[in-house]
């Protein structure tokens, strides 16, 4: 049966193309690389174990009443009088190394993430403000950046901790002071490139306030390099915290991090008690290596030329 000429059949409706979100594309590129996939799984397992450390750790290494000095420097696989097995041995204070490493990883991740989040927030806002405002604001911010970057990082952190004292919060403050300048310089350079583009000029002509242009239009287009740098800086912050704790100016002795555990076993390294320093060092190396590889692969995934 033929359709009359005056009745037109409606055209078939074509489904719009669904664009893959950028976040999903980045994760897909990361997952396609075997090294990045292995490191992501390693980080996920480490973070899950660290969050559930009280469930996995056979001992609370921060509870001084649960430590027995008679169990000090036991080799891996030893058993104490109560039948507890020390799979990774004990340190000189009788602290179970497996429990100490799990809790030490928690401190390392807390310090690394906390320092990077605060440094990224402060440095990005100051760099964005310097690029958008220009003039004396740009001069003041960049001279502060040059002043911070003109000194060795470890030296500035040592001086700050000598004045502030020991503690996790003090270490985070010291790391923020020595790291925010890097984010400010990167954000300023990126924002100066984006500020010359047409969409910023259009937003200014429409009468949008300055804070809205900076936060809603300019900042989202400058976050690519900041994300890559922040991922790598997590490993740098963890390394700095371990170095400061190894030197004895980081976290307190009652809450040992991986750097402090390595330092406490350094004097026994040549006497045969290798496990006190080796096992925390391996855990620290695994954590830093995984973060660095993920950050490097993230940089390649965000690079449009690749």
C-alpha positions in Angstrom: 0.0 0.0 0.0 1.5 3.3 -1.1 1.7 6.3 1.1 0.0 9.4 -0.3 2.2 12.1 -1.6 0.8 14.8 0.7 1.6 12.7 3.8 5.3 12.9 4.5 7.0 10.2 6.5 9.0 11.8 9.4 12.7 11.3 9.0 14.4 8.8 11.2 15.7 10.3 14.4 19.5 9.9 14.6 20.9 9.4 18.1 23.4 12.0 19.0 27.0 11.0 19.3 28.0 10.4 22.9 31.4 12.0 23.6 33.5 10.1 26.0 34.2 12.3 29.1 37.8 13.4 29.4 38.2 11.8 32.7 37.2 8.4 31.3 39.5 8.8 28.4 42.4 9.5 30.6 41.7 6.4 32.8 41.3 4.3 29.7 44.7 5.4 28.4 46.3 4.8 31.8 44.7 1.3 32.0 46.0 0.5 28.5 49.6 0.7 29.6 50.8 -2.4 31.5 53.2 -0.5 33.8 50.6 2.1 34.7 48.0 -0.6 35.3 50.3 -2.5 37.7 51.3 0.6 39.6 47.6 1.7 39.9 46.7 -1.7 41.4 49.8 -1.5 43.7 48.7 1.9 44.9 45.1 0.8 45.4 46.2 -2.3 47.4 48.6 -0.2 49.5 45.9 2.4 50.2 43.4 -0.3 51.1 45.8 -2.0 53.5 46.8 1.4 55.0 43.2 2.4 55.6 42.5 -1.0 57.2 45.8 -1.1 59.1 44.2 -1.8 62.5 42.5 -4.9 61.0 45.7 -6.3 59.4 48.3 -5.2 61.9 48.8 -7.8 64.7 50.0 -5.0 67.1 49.5 -1.3 67.6 53.1 0.1 67.4 52.0 3.4 68.8 50.8 1.8 72.1 53.9 1.9 74.3 52.2 -0.4 76.9 52.0 -3.2 74.3 55.7 -3.2 73.6 58.1 -5.5 75.3 61.8 -4.7 75.3 62.6 -8.4 75.7 61.2 -9.0 72.2 63.6 -6.5 70.6 65.6 -7.3 67.5 63.9 -10.7 66.8 64.5 -12.0 63.3 61.7 -12.5 60.8 59.4 -15.5 61.6 60.2 -15.5 65.3 57.6 -16.2 68.0 57.4 -14.6 71.4 56.5 -16.2 74.7 52.8 -15.5 74.1 52.8 -17.3 70.7 52.7 -14.2 68.6 54.5 -14.6 65.3 56.6 -11.6 64.0 56.6 -12.3 60.3 59.0 -9.4 59.5 60.8 -9.4 62.9 60.9 -6.6 65.5 63.0 -3.5 66.0 65.1 -2.6 69.0 62.0 -1.5 71.0 60.2 -4.8 70.4 57.9 -3.2 67.9 56.4 -5.6 65.3 57.9 -4.5 61.9 54.8 -5.5 59.9 52.6 -3.4 62.1 55.1 -0.5 62.1 55.4 -0.5 58.3 51.6 -0.5 57.9 51.2 2.4 60.3 54.2 4.1 58.8 52.7 4.0 55.3 49.6 5.6 56.7 51.7 8.5 58.0 53.6 8.8 54.8 50.5 8.9 52.7 48.8 11.4 55.1 51.8 13.8 55.0 52.2 13.4 51.2 48.5 14.0 50.3 48.0 16.7 52.9 51.0 18.7 51.8 50.2 18.4 48.1 46.6 19.3 48.5 47.4 22.4 50.5 50.3 23.4 48.3 48.2 22.9 45.1 45.4 25.1 46.5 47.6 27.9 47.8 50.0 27.9 44.9 47.4 27.6 42.2 45.3 30.5 43.6 48.3 32.8 43.9 49.6 31.9 40.5 46.2 32.5 38.9 45.8 35.8 40.7 49.3 36.9 39.6 48.6 36.1 36.0 45.1 37.6 35.9 45.8 40.8 37.8 49.4 41.5 36.7 51.1 44.6 37.8 52.3 44.9 41.4 50.4 41.7 42.4 52.3 39.7 39.8 55.6 41.2 40.9 55.0 40.5 44.6 53.9 36.9 44.1 56.7 36.0 41.7 59.4 37.7 44.0 58.1 35.5 46.8 58.3 32.5 44.5 61.9 33.4 43.6 62.8 33.8 47.2 61.4 30.4 48.2 63.0 28.6 45.2 66.3 30.3 45.8 67.0 28.1 48.9 67.5 24.4 49.0 64.3 22.6 49.9 65.7 20.4 52.6 67.4 23.4 54.2 64.2 25.4 54.5 62.3 22.5 55.8 65.0 21.8 58.5 65.0 25.5 59.6 61.2 25.5 59.8 61.0 22.3 61.8 63.7 23.5 64.1 61.5 26.5 64.9 58.1 24.7 64.9 59.1 21.4 66.6 58.3 17.8 65.7 54.9 16.5 64.7 52.9 15.5 61.7 51.1 18.8 61.4 54.5 20.6 61.6 55.9 18.5 58.8 52.9 19.3 56.6 53.3 23.0 57.2 57.0 22.9 56.4 56.4 20.9 53.2 53.6 23.4 52.1 56.0 26.3 52.6 58.7 24.8 50.4 56.3 23.4 47.7 53.6 26.0 47.0 56.0 28.1 44.9 56.3 25.4 42.2 52.5 25.3 41.7 52.3 29.1 41.6 54.9 29.3 38.8 53.3 26.5 36.8 49.8 28.0 37.1 51.0 31.5 36.3 52.7 30.3 33.1 49.7 28.4 32.0 47.2 31.1 32.9 49.2 33.7 30.9 48.7 31.6 27.8 45.0 31.0 28.4 44.4 34.7 29.3 45.1 35.8 25.7 42.4 33.6 24.2 39.0 34.7 23.0 36.8 33.1 25.6 38.4 35.1 28.4 37.9 38.3 26.4 34.3 37.3 25.7 33.7 36.7 29.4 35.1 40.1 30.2 33.0 41.8 27.6 29.9 40.2 29.1 30.6 41.8 32.4 31.4 38.7 34.4 33.2 39.4 37.8 36.9 38.8 38.0 36.5 35.9 40.5 34.1 34.1 38.2 36.4 34.4 35.2 39.4 33.1 37.1 37.6 30.2 38.9 35.0 29.2 36.4 36.7 29.9 33.0 40.4 30.2 33.5 41.3 27.7 36.2 39.7 24.6 34.6 41.7 25.1 31.5 45.0 25.3 33.5 44.6 22.2 35.6 46.3 19.7 33.3 49.9 20.5 34.1 49.0 21.0 37.8 47.4 17.5 38.0 50.5 15.9 36.6 52.9 17.9 38.8 50.8 17.3 41.9 50.9 13.5 41.3 54.6 13.5 41.1 55.0 15.9 44.1 53.2 13.3 46.3 56.2 11.1 46.0 58.5 14.1 46.5 56.6 15.1 49.7 56.8 11.5 51.0 60.6 11.4 50.3 61.1 14.7 52.1 59.1 13.5 55.1 61.2 10.3 55.2 64.4 12.3 54.9 63.4 14.7 57.7 62.3 11.8 60.0 65.6 10.0 59.2 67.4 13.1 60.4 65.4 13.2 63.6 63.4 16.4 63.0 60.2 14.9 61.5 57.5 12.9 63.2 57.9 12.0 67.0 59.5 8.8 68.1 56.2 7.6 69.5 54.6 7.7 66.0 57.4 6.4 63.7 57.1 6.8 60.0 59.0 4.9 57.4 61.9 7.3 57.5 62.2 7.0 61.3 62.0 3.2 61.1 64.9 3.2 58.6 66.8 5.5 60.9 66.3 3.4 64.0 67.7 0.3 62.3 70.6 2.0 60.5 73.0 1.4 63.4 72.1 -2.3 63.4 72.4 -2.7 59.6 76.0 -4.1 59.6 75.5 -6.2 62.7 73.1 -8.7 61.0 69.8 -7.1 62.0 69.1 -6.1 58.4 65.3 -6.3 58.6 64.8 -3.2 60.8 65.9 -0.9 57.9 65.5 -3.1 54.8 61.8 -3.8 55.1 60.7 -0.2 55.7 63.0 0.9 52.9 61.5 -1.6 50.4 58.0 -0.4 51.4 59.0 3.2 50.9 60.7 2.4 47.5 57.6 0.5 46.3 55.3 3.4 47.3 57.4 6.1 45.7 58.1 4.1 42.5 54.4 3.4 42.0 53.4 7.1 42.4 56.2 8.3 40.1 55.3 5.8 37.3 51.6 6.7 37.5 52.5 10.4 37.4 54.7 9.9 34.3 52.0 7.9 32.5 49.5 10.5 33.4 51.7 13.2 31.8 51.9 11.1 28.6 48.1 10.6 28.6 47.4 14.4 29.0 50.0 15.3 26.3 48.0 16.1 23.1 51.1 15.5 20.9 51.1 11.8 22.0 
